[in-house]
Amino acid sequence: MKVLIQRVKSASVRIDGKIFSSIEQGILSLVGIEKGDTESQVDKLASKIVNLRIFSDEQGKMNKSLLDINGQMLIVSQFTLCGDCKKGTRPSFDKSEEPKRAEELYELFIKKVSNTGIKTATGKFAAMMDVELVNDGPVTFMLEA
C-alpha cells in the first residue's frame, strides 16, 4: 500500500466538471492499493498519517499533526501509484490490486481516518477525476506499508 500525502491549504475533486468534494487546510492523500495489501497495513497508514507531525507550530517547525490543527483530509484512490516504470516506456500495473478488493481497502482507509474524528472528503473510486490543490510548502511525503 502506498499513500502520497500533500499538506494543503485546500483541495478538491471535480467529476464531469462539477465539484464532488473539497477540504480546507489539511492533507490530500492519494491512495494506491497493491496486490497482497492487508487491513493491518490500512490501520497502520491511517494512524500514521493523522498523527504525522507535518504542520508548523508557533516557531515554524513541523511539530503538529492533522489532529492537533483540527485539519481535514481528502482521500483519493490512485492506482497509478502502483505503476512500475522500470522497464520500457509504458508503466506496468501488474502490482495493482483487483478493483473489488482495492475498493474494499480504500473504503476501510476512509473509515479508519474518519473514526479518528478527522473530517474526511473523498474522490469516487475508479472515476476520472480532476484533483485541484493549493500545496502548502510544498510539503509532500510518500508512505508505504
Phi, psi and omega per residue, in radians:
M1 nan 2.321 3.120
K2 -2.170 2.382 3.067
V3 -2.333 2.056 3.044
L4 -1.628 2.098 -3.128
I5 -1.984 2.505 3.100
Q6 -2.287 2.263 3.047
R7 -1.306 2.207 -3.036
V8 -2.247 2.667 2.967
K9 -1.456 -0.519 3.051
S10 -2.894 2.770 3.094
A11 -2.757 2.664 3.127
S12 -2.648 2.815 3.065
V13 -2.106 2.280 3.019
R14 -1.977 2.408 3.033
I15 -2.233 2.221 -3.086
D16 0.935 0.672 3.064
G17 1.386 -0.008 -3.113
K18 -1.986 2.487 3.087
I19 -1.071 2.156 3.093
F20 -1.668 -0.714 3.104
S21 -2.820 2.817 3.135
S22 -2.761 2.784 3.058
I23 -2.370 2.849 2.969
E24 -1.699 -2.536 -3.059
Q25 -0.953 2.347 3.116
G26 2.840 -2.398 -3.062
I27 -2.264 2.316 2.918
L28 -1.648 2.119 3.129
S29 -1.959 2.065 3.044
L30 -1.739 2.087 -2.936
V31 -1.946 2.158 3.068
G32 -2.015 2.165 -3.123
I33 -1.830 2.203 -3.128
E34 -1.858 2.786 3.096
K35 -0.966 2.341 3.111
G36 1.557 -0.087 3.107
D37 -1.115 2.619 -3.023
T38 -2.192 2.939 3.080
E39 -1.072 -0.625 -3.127
S40 -1.175 -0.564 3.064
Q41 -1.174 -0.691 3.083
V42 -1.051 -0.841 3.119
D43 -0.992 -0.851 -3.076
K44 -1.045 -0.844 -3.087
L45 -1.257 -0.669 3.110
A46 -1.053 -0.813 3.131
S47 -1.130 -0.761 -3.133
K48 -1.044 -0.807 -3.052
I49 -1.176 -0.783 -3.109
V50 -1.204 -0.387 -3.134
N51 -1.787 -0.078 -3.109
L52 -1.174 2.222 -3.064
R53 -1.514 1.515 -3.110
I54 -2.113 0.114 3.116
F55 -1.865 2.557 -3.042
S56 -1.271 2.472 2.996
D57 -1.591 -2.958 -3.092
E58 -1.119 -0.408 3.115
Q59 -1.634 0.080 3.117
G60 1.426 0.191 3.118
K61 -1.657 2.546 3.083
M62 -1.226 1.700 -3.042
N63 -2.389 -0.043 -3.086
K64 -2.078 2.560 3.126
S65 -1.685 3.027 3.051
L66 -1.013 -0.691 3.095
L67 -1.116 -0.727 -3.110
D68 -1.086 -0.626 -3.083
I69 -1.666 0.018 -3.078
N70 0.996 0.755 -3.119
G71 -1.414 3.122 -3.106
Q72 -2.101 2.841 3.102
M73 -2.324 2.274 3.000
L74 -1.783 2.125 -3.048
I75 -1.986 2.092 -3.064
V76 -2.202 2.238 3.066
S77 -1.263 2.314 -3.139
Q78 -2.526 1.580 -3.088
F79 -1.121 -0.362 -3.112
T80 -1.151 -0.296 3.041
L81 -1.089 -0.390 -3.124
C82 -1.579 0.032 -3.131
G83 -1.177 2.467 3.111
D84 -1.895 2.061 -3.088
C85 -1.910 0.308 -3.070
K86 -1.211 -0.649 -3.096
K87 -1.925 2.420 3.042
G88 1.156 -2.808 -3.088
T89 -2.093 0.131 3.077
R90 -2.114 2.162 -3.121
P91 -1.064 2.537 3.027
S92 -1.767 2.383 3.136
F93 -1.962 0.449 -3.141
D94 -1.056 -0.469 -3.110
K95 -1.428 -0.223 -3.120
S96 -1.214 2.436 3.120
E97 -1.211 2.682 3.061
E98 -1.044 2.531 -3.026
P99 -0.929 -0.750 -3.086
K100 -1.084 -0.844 -3.141
R101 -1.203 -0.684 3.116
A102 -1.064 -0.736 3.131
E103 -1.131 -0.683 3.104
E104 -1.032 -0.805 -3.116
L105 -1.251 -0.615 3.063
Y106 -1.078 -0.822 3.121
E107 -1.118 -0.636 3.090
L108 -1.140 -0.710 3.091
F109 -1.036 -0.802 3.112
I110 -1.015 -0.817 -3.122
K111 -1.081 -0.771 -3.120
K112 -1.096 -0.743 3.118
V113 -1.162 -0.811 -3.133
S114 -1.045 -0.654 -3.133
N115 -1.157 -0.257 3.095
T116 -1.424 -0.134 -3.099
G117 1.718 -0.052 3.107
I118 -1.270 2.303 3.035
K119 -1.218 2.161 -3.105
T120 -2.038 2.614 2.986
A121 -2.316 2.788 -3.054
T122 -2.400 2.897 2.884
G123 -1.540 -2.945 3.091
K124 -2.004 2.121 -3.070
F125 -0.951 2.286 3.062
A126 1.191 0.182 3.108
A127 -1.590 2.731 2.954
M128 -1.388 2.142 -3.042
M129 -2.261 2.635 2.931
D130 -1.855 2.086 -3.140
V131 -1.851 2.152 3.118
E132 -1.993 2.489 3.122
L133 -2.664 2.697 2.939
V134 -1.948 1.784 -3.094
N135 -1.240 2.318 -3.092
D136 -1.727 1.738 3.107
G137 2.410 -1.329 -0.016
P138 -1.260 2.516 3.062
V139 -2.224 2.018 -3.073
T140 -2.432 2.351 3.120
F141 -2.373 2.545 3.009
M142 -1.835 2.150 3.096
L143 -2.002 2.462 3.108
E144 -2.345 2.559 3.060
A145 -2.374 nan nan
